[in-house]
C-alpha cells in the first residue's frame, strides 16, 4: 500500500471519531436546481445534508470526500457509479475487517453486502450499524433466534459476545468451539464436569444437545421441558412414568427430573443432587416418623443416637421399598403393603416385608431359633401373625424407632393411638398394650 492511501485511511478514521455528535440540519432544495455539471461539494450545498445528520460519521462523509466511493457517470444528468465493485469498495480502506479467507464466512459478507448491515455515511454507533443495536441488527435476518420466554443474556444483549460478524475459525461464526465458549462464562459447570465422580455424558459432549444458545420457552434455556428432554434418552424411565397409576409428584411438576437430579455432574450415583436419602427428605422430611411427636432428623443434621433406622433407611436406599419415578402401589411402594391392623395370614401376605425378611421367621417350630421374638422355644412371631392375625403394622414402625427391631412406641388402631409400652430386657422384653394384658417373654426360659 502506498503512503497516500495510508494517509487517506488514517484521516477518514480520525474524522469518524472526532466528529461524533456533529449534525447538519437538512435543507429543503428545489428539485429544479439539480446540478447539470460537476460540483465541488455534495453536502454543504444542502442537497445531501441528510447524509451528515448522524451521531457518528463515516470518515469520507465527515470531510465531504464523496468521491472516495462515488464517481460521476454523467455530470449533465448528475448520475454516479460506485468506484469499485462489491466488497472491494470497503476493503480499499477497511483492510483488517474485510478478509474473506477462513473456514467460516458470514454469507452477506462473502457476497460483499456490507451495506446490508452498515450505513456507508453514518449511524448512532462507531460500527455504523443500520439498527440501534447489534442484536437488533442480527434479528433483522435471524428472526427466529430469540423466540422464547427465557432469553440467554449474552444473546439478548450483543450477539458478538459469542459470534464474529465477518469471518471465524469455528462453525456458526463462534469465537471458540461451542463447549469451550459456554464454559468460558459457566466456569462452575465446567469445573463440576471435570472434577465430580459422575459426569453426565451429554454434558461432556455438546451443551447444545440440551440447551438453546439464544432463547427458549423453558427455564435454563432448555430445548424442551425437563421431563421431555431427559426421557429423550432415558426411555425406560419415560415408560415407568407413563405406566404409573400412582405418580410421583416430583416427576410431574414443571421442574420434574431436576427436582432430584443435576444435569451436568454429581458426586452421587445417578446424578442425584444429594445422597439418595437426603434427596428424598428434601420433600419428605416428615415421612420418617418415630412417633406422633418426633421424627428422624433430616440428612446432614446432628444424629440422635437413640433412634434406630430401618435397614434401607439407615443405608439411604429409599428405592429399596419405593418406586422413585412412579408405581402401582400406594406410597409408591415396590410391593403391596397392607396397613390393616387385623389380617388373616396367607403365604402371599406381606410381600413388601418379605422382600428382605425370611418367612421362616413365622415357622412355629420347637427350636424357635428363626426369630429373637420367642419365649423359650415358643415362636411369638408365629403366634401373633399366623395364629392371631396381627399385621406387621400392629407392632412395628416402618422407618425408624427408639426401640430395637423397629418396635413402635405406639400404633394406630382405628382412631386410637395405641401405646405398646415396650420394655427391652437383656434376654427378652415385655409390653402392655391396650389389646391384651401385660405380657413378657424370655428367650432362655423353658
Secondary structure, DSSP 8 states (H G I E B T S, - for coil): --HHHHHHHHHHHHHHHHTTT---------GGG--SS--S-SSTTSSSGGGG-SSEE-HHHHTT-GGGTEEEEEGGGTEEEESS-TTHHHHTT-GGG----SSEE-HHHHTT-GGGTB-SSEESSTT-BSSSSHHHHHHTT-TTTT-SSEE-HHHHH-GGGTB-SSEESSGGGBSS-HHHHHHHH-HHHHHHHHHSSEE-HHHHS-GGGTB-SSEESSGGGBSS-HHHHHTTT-HHHHHHHHH-SEE-HHHHSSSGGGGTB-SSEESSGGGBSS-HHHHHHTT-TTSSBSSSS-B---TTS---TT-EE-HHHHTT-GGGTB-SSEESSGGGBSS-----SB----TTS-TTGGGTS-GGGG---SS-TT-S-EETTEEHHIIIIIIS-B-GGGTB-SSEESSGGGB-SEEEETTEEEE---EEETTEEEE--TTSS-EEEETT--
